[in-house]
Amino acid sequence: MGAPVSGAPALSAAHLSKTFGGERALDDVTFSVLPGEVHGLLGQNGSGKSTLIKILSGFHHPDSGGELKIYGRDVGLPLAPGQFRRHGLAFVHQHLGLVPSLNVLENLVVGDLATKQMGYINWGDLRRKALETFARFNLNIDPSSRVADLPQVERALLAIVRAFEDIRAEQTEHGTPGILFLDEPTPFLPKEGVDQLFALVRGIVREGASVVFVSHDVDEVMEITDRATVLRDGRVAGTLVTAEADKDGFIAMIIGSRVEPFQAIPQDFGTKTADITIRGLTGGSLENLSLDIHKSEVIGLTGLIGSGFDEIPYMLFGAKTAEAGTLVLDGETIDLSKTTPGDAIDRGIAFLPADRLGAAGVGELTVTDNMTLTVLPQMKAPYGLNRGAMRERAAKLGTEYDVRPNAPLMKLASLSGGNQQKVLLAKWLQTNPPLLLLDEPTQGVDVGARQQVFGAIAQAAEQGAAVICASTDYEQLSQICDRVFIFARGKIVQELRGSDVTKDRIAEQTLLSLSLSGSRQAAPDSTGVQA
């Protein structure tokens, strides 16, 4: 980013604290955002980021004594819900706040429709203004499209544009640019989507606004921010000028000590006969895919959006129906066009989808219920389930996988993202699966929990599981995989192994994948790579 504009802070928060049930979630936090800067806000799950954002948006009332200034104006705390708009603040949360059943244009104006007396609505004029706004930011979004039909990337961009237009509308009252808070906007976006979002953020800053970018991802913070404040255990651990900091410094400040990143030692299975084979997998974007995998091997699948790599775990598990293809597992040939998730579970296959609470776990059920779903037959009592044994199993697994807090009766949704993922991994790994399927396993997981997730995956492989991990996180793939397959147009176009399994090499080959796909259309060789 460019150098921040000098002058008084756009936002200055001082001595903000918040206590829940005797526990201090936020402890005397002071930080500032400069005019025209992108300011990062980082910290592990439970560090206080969400509590801080909720105080600034009026969702939580701070403990007494806090102060807030916006462009030098004193703003009384606590803010009433929705009052933040009057002060030029706007918030985009991870779940975006869009109405899927409405179209793009209706979502852009839904706030005004709910809060203002608009009288006659000139939809033609609103459409023209929407197109002008999209053009200003080089966005190609159809105002008449239903939001439910938009790709996730376009939904995120729409939510950000809507929030920015809200604060632009409030500028006339105070004559100052607004401040836009983006709360974890990227976990569900592919790399190309993150690039589009960052381009939009840069465009918004060029128009005078400041942006607060809340994230777990140190690499993203280093790419998009000018400065960044780190919270740890509810306190400010420090504020860094991004251009003067390095990744290790950020991580040390987040964790409180230096953390050695997990790094598996890639194995070379050479010409060893494969234990698991996929042949002729076709469906969605995939065309006649073949792949060989060994027990105790971790393979990564990646590519550009729409290349098909992320469909493979779902088809192998039966969560998405394949048109054709077979899977040979433990000597049994499985017709993937007929398999179901129930069939996959019966064969011991484990699958952790990217959407933790929407597809991988049940947020409203307890940790105990989620952890024991895969072993319920072992938990039978004469008249139902042995709840005591279930809680005991969950507590033991919670200790083994370092779930924090280790509270078997808590709802899964009450845990942080990293701890939810530990619960869901424990649910599957206790079954010792021969095949473990993963889709973006560390999406939205903080840097500390991320290393623990990697360790659990490596342990499963050591115990004999073959692991297939679909991901757009190249660093993750470089840390855990023995081989990485890069996809384009539904086909494998490159295989990386050994010393080639690095973040930079994966990124480089993924960018080259479209040109590679044009010349690699022959049948797969014995390794499954399109030769």
Secondary structure, 3 states (H helix, E strand, C coil): CCCCCCCCCCEEEEEEEEEECCEEEEEEEEEEECCCCEEEEECCCCCCHHHHHHHHCCCCCCCCCCEEEECCEECCCCCCCCHHHHHCEEEECCCCCCCCCCEHHHHHHHHHHHHCCCCCCCHHHHHHHHHHHHHHCCCCCCCCCEHHHCCHHHHHHHHHHHHHHHHHHHHHHHCCCCEEEEECCCCCCCHHHHHHHHHHHHHHHHCCCEEEEECCCHHHHHHHCCEEEEEECCEEEEEEEHHHCCHHHHHHHHHCCCCCCCCCCCCCCCCCCCCEEEEEEEECCEEEEEEEECCCCEEEEEECCCCCHHHHHHHHHCCCCCCEEEEEECCEEEECCCCCHHHHHHCCCEEECCCHHHHHCCCCCEHHHHHCHHHHHHHEECCEECHHHHHHHHHHHHHHCCCCCCCCCCEHHHCCHHHHHHHHHHHHHCCCCCEEEEECCCCCCCHHHHHHHHHHHHHHHHCCCEEEEECCCHHHHHHHCCEEEEEECCEEEEEEEHHHCCHHHHHHHHHCHHHHHCCCCCCECCCCCEC
